Amino acid sequence: MKKKLEVARLIRDFVDRTDVGRFIITSRPELPFSDYTDFTSFKIKELNREEAHSLITKYGSAYKIEDRAKALLEELKARHDGPVESFLKNPLLASLLFQAFEFKSVIPVKRGVFYRQVFDALFETHDLNKETGYVREKKTGLHHDDFLRAVRAIAKLFRERRVVEVGANEFLEMAKTVSKSLCPDLSFTAEAFLGDVVNAVPIFVRDGQYVRWAHKSLMDYFLCEFLLRDYSESKEEALHANAFGIAAQTNENFLVLVHEADPILFAQAVTIPAITLLIKKYEQLVEVLPKTLPAELAGHAAVFFMNYEVVCSVKPFDYRSKFTNGYVPLMIYELTNGSLGIFLNGAAAALNVPALLGRVPRVKGYEIFRNYSKHLITPKSLDALQSSLGDADSFLDWRKSKDDWEAFEDEFQILMGMLHSSSLELFQPTSLMSLRDDLEILVATSLEARSRGF
């Protein structure tokens, strides 16, 4: 990670010093590159359902098991579950789904069940083109559960380094740490473990002198399992640390897996604290916003700024400084004499996973923005907004006196007009308050029941 940060610093320095040219950086959407807010982010186009089905058909033909491919496709036509759909969007995950179905003719309902089924399939019978019942020899000699425990442990070591790829020698050192410290009751050599995870149970890929996870989502699964089964410190604190702010984006799949596996833990560590922070922010805004503002506009402003922060600058601005305040950079509007940055509240970012899973309601920002679509946004009005705000940093925090608030109504309407066509979403304070009350009762009931003696 240290080398990656140094390379990223050199790239950033080179881009900043070059006045001409276009730059393309390929990377996972993670730090340090995810904070390059002056770059436009693109993603590889996901497979649509027809393309995924075509891929499965080709697998069946290539491995001469067309009947199994046909059976899987029949099952998929009858299923439209969110998790299953997400597997089909990625070529590797689609292939793993096929392999898991070949091993056990069941389509998993949850992501965690899917990854466990994939691991079982890889452990028991690796090669689709081998005869039925073919099982590769495990050099470590570990049986299924012990091997799974060792993989969970090495996932934890990868997380400590914040990487998905290491040099082969470093991997061997990590494997030694697993056998000596994390799983001292297991006896195996580092070389044997490397051979097994690359060949016998191919959840890793060796590329020259480097070893990487076959897919980052596999690491997320084993890391989730380590947290829930093996982690000896506070699970709540560990989960909380990985769910707020910029971490929420890079850990989304991991967080979904934890939420599915233990929704009570997730509510206790993430959802309830995040809702509490947002409600506190909303209440502060209600107190700060002038009572002279139109009631509807004041309500919209309180809801918007509960979810988002707007940063203003008339000079080169280090938007990364906002990370320390828990905000996540989303978009930058370049103006004639400066820029406006839109940031997501770190607590709102923490609620993204329960919102994706339908546990926390949110609405399209358009529900608010459309009220201001009649305000024509022109270069002149934007420049006037920039001139008014100056180098204020926060859209709100700099306003101390009555005079500072005089232009707020016009400035807010221009800001909402700017965001009219954006895809921003908003959490509403009333629904959050109701949900928090329900979750607190649910968590208290569950914890009380769990604490009873055997």
C-alpha positions in Angstrom: 0.0 0.0 0.0 2.9 2.3 0.8 4.3 1.9 -2.8 0.8 2.4 -4.2 0.4 5.7 -2.4 3.8 6.9 -3.6 3.0 6.0 -7.2 -0.4 7.8 -6.8 1.4 10.9 -5.5 3.8 10.9 -8.4 0.9 10.6 -10.9 -1.0 13.4 -9.2 2.0 15.6 -9.3 2.6 14.9 -13.0 -1.0 15.6 -13.9 -1.0 18.9 -11.9 2.1 20.1 -13.6 0.9 19.3 -17.2 -1.3 22.0 -18.9 -2.1 19.9 -21.9 -3.1 16.3 -22.6 -5.7 13.8 -21.4 -5.1 11.3 -18.7 -6.7 7.8 -18.2 -6.1 5.9 -14.9 -7.3 2.4 -14.5 -7.9 1.4 -10.9 -10.4 -0.1 -8.5 -12.7 2.6 -7.1 -10.6 2.9 -3.9 -8.2 5.3 -2.3 -6.0 6.9 -3.3 -7.4 7.3 -6.8 -11.1 7.6 -5.8 -10.3 11.0 -4.3 -9.3 12.4 -7.7 -12.4 14.5 -8.0 -11.3 16.3 -11.1 -11.3 13.0 -13.0 -14.5 11.6 -14.5 -15.1 8.0 -13.3 -16.2 5.3 -15.7 -17.0 1.6 -15.0 -16.7 -1.5 -17.1 -20.1 -2.1 -18.7 -22.0 -4.9 -16.9 -23.4 -7.9 -18.6 -27.1 -7.7 -19.3 -29.2 -10.8 -18.7 -29.1 -12.0 -22.3 -25.2 -11.7 -22.4 -24.9 -13.6 -19.1 -27.2 -16.4 -20.4 -25.1 -16.6 -23.6 -22.0 -16.9 -21.5 -23.5 -19.8 -19.4 -24.5 -21.6 -22.7 -20.9 -21.3 -23.9 -19.6 -22.8 -20.7 -21.9 -25.7 -21.0 -20.8 -26.3 -24.6 -17.1 -25.9 -23.8 -17.2 -28.4 -21.0 -19.7 -30.7 -22.7 -22.3 -30.4 -20.0 -25.0 -28.6 -22.0 -27.7 -30.3 -19.9 -26.5 -28.6 -16.7 -26.2 -25.2 -18.5 -29.8 -25.6 -19.7 -31.0 -26.6 -16.2 -29.3 -23.5 -14.7 -30.8 -21.2 -17.4 -34.3 -22.6 -16.7 -33.8 -21.9 -13.0 -32.6 -18.4 -13.8 -35.6 -17.6 -16.0 -37.9 -18.3 -13.0 -35.8 -16.3 -10.6 -35.4 -12.5 -10.4 -33.7 -12.1 -7.0 -31.4 -9.1 -6.5 -28.4 -11.1 -5.4 -28.7 -13.5 -8.4 -29.0 -10.6 -10.8 -25.8 -9.1 -9.3 -23.9 -12.3 -10.0 -24.9 -12.3 -13.6 -23.6 -8.8 -14.3 -20.0 -9.9 -13.8 -18.4 -12.6 -16.2 -16.3 -14.2 -13.4 -19.2 -14.3 -10.9 -21.4 -15.7 -13.6 -18.9 -18.5 -14.2 -18.6 -19.1 -10.5 -22.4 -19.3 -10.3 -22.3 -22.0 -13.1 -19.6 -23.9 -11.2 -21.5 -23.7 -7.9 -24.7 -24.9 -9.6 -22.8 -27.8 -11.3 -21.7 -28.8 -7.8 -25.0 -28.4 -6.1 -28.1 -27.8 -8.2 -29.4 -24.9 -6.1 -29.3 -21.2 -6.9 -28.3 -19.4 -3.7 -30.7 -16.8 -2.3 -28.1 -14.7 -0.5 -24.6 -13.5 -1.4 -23.0 -15.3 1.5 -24.6 -18.6 0.6 -23.4 -18.1 -3.0 -19.8 -17.6 -2.0 -19.9 -20.5 0.5 -21.3 -22.7 -2.3 -18.6 -21.5 -4.7 -15.9 -22.3 -2.1 -17.4 -25.8 -1.5 -17.5 -26.4 -5.2 -13.9 -25.3 -5.7 -12.7 -27.4 -2.7 -14.6 -30.6 -3.6 -14.2 -30.6 -7.4 -12.2 -28.0 -9.1 -12.2 -28.7 -12.9 -15.5 -28.8 -14.8 -13.8 -30.7 -17.6 -12.7 -33.5 -15.3 -14.7 -36.6 -14.6 -17.5 -36.5 -12.0 -16.1 -36.8 -8.5 -12.6 -35.6 -9.5 -11.0 -33.8 -6.5 -7.5 -32.2 -6.6 -5.1 -33.3 -4.0 -4.6 -30.7 -1.2 -0.9 -30.4 -0.4 -1.6 -28.9 3.0 -3.6 -32.0 4.0 -6.2 -29.7 5.6 -9.8 -30.9 5.6 -12.6 -28.6 4.5 -13.4 -26.6 7.7 -9.7 -26.1 8.6 -8.8 -25.0 5.1 -11.8 -22.5 5.3 -10.5 -21.2 8.6 -7.0 -20.6 7.2 -8.4 -18.7 4.2 -10.5 -16.6 6.5 -7.3 -15.7 8.4 -5.3 -14.8 5.4 -8.2 -12.6 4.2 -7.8 -10.7 7.5 -4.1 -10.2 6.7 -4.9 -8.8 3.3 -7.4 -6.4 4.9 -4.7 -5.1 7.3 -2.6 -4.3 4.2 -5.6 -2.8 2.3 -4.6 -4.7 -0.8 -5.9 -7.6 -3.0 -2.5 -8.4 -4.4 0.9 -9.1 -2.9 4.3 -10.4 -4.0 4.7 -14.2 -3.8 7.3 -13.9 -1.0 5.0 -11.7 1.0 2.2 -14.1 0.6 4.4 -16.9 1.9 5.2 -14.8 5.0 1.4 -14.1 5.5 0.8 -17.9 5.2 3.4 -18.5 7.9 1.6 -15.9 10.1 -1.6 -17.8 9.7 -0.1 -21.2 10.7 1.9 -19.7 13.6 -0.4 -17.1 15.1 -3.9 -16.9 13.7 -4.4 -20.7 13.4 -1.6 -22.2 15.5 -3.5 -25.5 15.8 -3.2 -26.1 12.1 0.0 -27.5 10.7 1.0 -26.8 7.1 3.8 -25.2 5.1 3.4 -21.8 3.5 4.5 -23.2 0.1 1.8 -25.9 0.3 -0.8 -23.4 1.2 0.1 -21.2 -1.7 0.0 -24.2 -4.0 -3.5 -25.2 -2.8 -5.1 -21.7 -3.0 -3.8 -21.3 -6.5 -4.2 -24.8 -8.0 -6.3 -27.2 -5.8 -8.8 -24.6 -4.6 -8.2 -21.7 -7.0 -9.5 -18.7 -5.1 -6.2 -16.9 -5.8 -4.4 -16.3 -9.1 -0.6 -16.3 -9.5 0.7 -13.8 -12.0 4.5 -14.0 -12.2 5.8 -12.9 -8.9 2.5 -11.7 -7.6 -0.5 -13.4 -6.0 -4.0 -11.9 -6.0 -7.5 -12.9 -5.1 -9.4 -14.3 -8.1 -12.0 -11.7 -7.4 -12.1 -9.1 -4.7 -15.6 -10.2 -3.7 -14.2 -13.5 -2.6 -11.9 -11.7 -0.1 -14.9 -9.7 1.1 -16.8 -13.0 1.8 -13.9 -14.6 3.8 -13.3 -11.3 5.6 -17.0 -11.2 6.6 -16.7 -14.7 7.9 -13.5 -13.9 9.8 -15.3 -10.9 11.5 -18.3 -13.0 12.5 -16.6 -16.2 13.5 -13.0 -15.5 14.5 -12.5 -11.8 15.4 -11.9 -11.6 19.1 -12.2 -7.9 19.7 -15.4 -5.7 19.4 -17.2 -6.7 16.2 -19.3 -3.5 16.5 -16.2 -1.3 16.6 -14.6 -3.1 13.6 -17.8 -2.9 11.6 -18.4 0.7 12.4 -14.8 1.7 11.3 -15.4 0.1 7.9 -18.9 1.5 7.3 -18.7 5.3 7.5 -17.4 7.9 5.1 -15.2 6.9 2.2 -14.8 3.4 3.6 -18.5 2.7 2.9 -17.8 2.9 -0.9 -14.8 0.6 -1.0 -16.4 -1.9 1.4 -19.9 -2.1 0.0 -19.8 -5.8 -0.9 -18.3 -6.7 2.5 -21.0 -4.6 4.3 -23.8 -6.3 2.3 -22.4 -9.7 3.3 -22.3 -8.7 7.0 -25.8 -7.2 6.8 -27.2 -10.4 5.3 -25.4 -12.6 7.8 -26.1 -10.7 11.0 -28.6 -7.8 10.5 -28.8 -7.2 14.3 -25.1 -6.6 14.5 -25.3 -4.3 11.5 -28.2 -2.3 13.0 -26.4 -2.0 16.3 -23.0 -1.0 14.8 -24.0 1.0 11.7 -27.6 1.7 11.0 -28.7 3.1 14.4 -25.5 5.2 14.9 -25.7 6.6 11.3 -29.4 7.5 11.7 -28.6 9.2 15.0 -25.9 11.3 13.5 -28.1 12.4 10.6 -31.0 13.3 12.9 -28.6 15.3 15.1 -27.3 17.1 12.0 -30.9 17.8 10.9 -31.9 19.2 14.3 -28.8 21.5 14.2 -29.8 22.8 10.8 -33.3 23.5 11.9 -31.9 25.7 14.6 -29.3 27.4 12.4 -31.5 28.3 9.4 -33.2 31.7 9.7 -36.8 31.7 10.7 -37.4 34.3 8.1 -36.9 31.8 5.3 -40.0 30.5 3.5 -41.1 27.3 5.5 -40.9 25.0 2.4 -37.5 26.2 1.3 -36.1 26.0 4.9 -37.4 22.4 5.1 -35.8 21.5 1.8 -32.5 23.1 2.9 -32.5 21.2 6.2 -33.1 17.9 4.4 -30.5 18.5 1.7 -27.7 19.6 4.0 -28.5 16.8 6.4 -27.5 14.5 3.5 -24.9 16.6 1.7 -22.2 19.2 2.1 -21.3 21.8 -0.5 -17.8 23.2 -0.5 -16.9 26.4 -2.3 -13.4 27.5 -3.4 -11.9 30.3 -5.6 -8.4 28.6 -5.6 -7.0 25.1 -5.9 -8.7 23.3 -3.1 -7.6 20.1 -1.4 -10.9 18.3 -1.3 -9.2 15.4 0.4 -9.2 17.4 3.6 -13.0 16.8 3.8 -12.3 13.1 4.3 -11.2 13.9 7.8 -14.7 15.3 8.5 -16.3 12.1 7.3 -17.5 13.4 3.9 -17.4 11.5 0.6 -16.6 13.5 -2.6 -19.3 13.0 -5.3 -18.9 15.7 -8.0 -17.2 18.9 -8.8 -18.7 21.9 -10.7 -16.0 23.9 -12.3 -16.9 27.6 -12.5 -15.2 30.6 -14.1 -13.5 31.7 -10.9 -13.5 28.6 -8.8 -15.5 25.5 -8.1 -18.3 23.9 -6.1 -17.8 20.4 -4.6 -20.7 18.2 -3.6 -20.0 15.8 -0.7 -22.0 13.0 0.8 -22.4 13.0 4.6 -20.4 10.1 5.9 -23.4 8.9 8.0 -25.5 8.9 4.9 -22.9 6.9 3.1 -23.1 4.3 5.9 -26.8 3.9 5.2 -26.2 3.1 1.5 -26.1 -0.7 2.1 -29.3 -1.0 4.2 -30.9 1.3 1.6 -29.8 -0.9 -1.3 -31.2 -3.9 0.6 -34.5 -2.1 1.0 -34.2 -1.7 4.8 -33.9 2.1 4.9 -36.1 4.3 2.6 -34.7 7.1 0.6 -36.2 9.4 -2.1 -34.9 10.8 -5.3 -33.4 14.2 -4.9 -35.6 15.3 -7.8 -38.4 15.4 -5.3 -36.8 18.5 -3.9 -34.8 19.8 -7.0 -37.9 19.9 -9.2 -39.3 22.7 -7.0 -36.5 24.9 -8.3 -36.3 23.8 -11.9 -38.0 27.1 -13.0 -34.8 29.0 -11.9 -32.8 29.3 -15.1 -29.2 28.4 -14.5 -26.8 30.4 -16.6 -23.1 31.0 -16.5 -23.9 34.5 -15.2 -26.0 33.1 -12.3 -23.3 30.6 -11.5 -20.6 33.2 -11.5 -22.8 35.3 -9.3 -23.1 32.4 -6.9 -19.4 31.8 -6.8 -18.7 35.6 -6.3 -21.2 35.6 -3.4 -19.8 32.6 -1.7 -16.1 33.4 -2.4 -13.7 31.1 -0.7 -16.2 30.2 2.0 -15.4 26.4 2.2 -18.8 25.3 3.5 -22.0 26.5 1.9 -23.5 27.1 5.4 -20.8 27.2 8.1 -19.4 30.6 7.2 -22.7 32.4 7.7 -22.5 34.0 11.1 -24.4 37.3 10.9 -27.8 38.3 9.6 -26.2 39.9 6.6 -24.5 36.6 5.7 -27.9 34.9 5.3 -29.6 37.6 3.2 -28.6 36.0 -0.1 -29.1 32.4 1.0 -32.5 32.0 -0.5 -31.3 32.9 -4.0 -28.1 30.9 -3.6 -29.9 27.8 -2.5 -32.3 28.0 -5.4 -29.4 28.3 -7.8 -27.7 25.3 -6.2 -30.9 23.2 -6.4 -31.3 24.2 -10.0 -27.8 23.0 -10.7 -28.6 19.6 -9.2 -32.0 19.3 -11.1 -30.7 16.7 -13.5 -28.5 14.8 -11.0 -29.2 11.3 -9.6 -28.6 12.3 -6.0 -30.9 10.6 -3.4 -32.0 11.8 0.0 -32.8 10.2 3.4 -35.8 11.9 5.1 -35.6 12.7 8.8 -39.2 11.6 9.7 -38.7 8.1 8.2 -35.3 7.8 9.8 -36.7 8.6 13.2 -39.4 6.0 12.9 -37.0 3.4 11.7 -34.5 4.1 14.5 -37.2 3.5 17.1 -38.2 0.2 15.5 -34.6 -1.0 15.2 -33.7 -0.1 18.8 -36.6 -2.3 20.0 -35.5 -5.1 17.6 -31.9 -5.0 18.7 -32.7 -4.8 22.4 -35.1 -7.8 22.1 -32.5 -9.8 20.2 -29.6 -9.0 22.5 -31.7 -9.8 25.6 -32.6 -13.2 24.1 -29.0 -13.9 23.1 -27.7 -13.1 26.6 -29.7 -15.8 28.3 -27.7 -18.6 29.8 -27.6 -22.1 28.3 
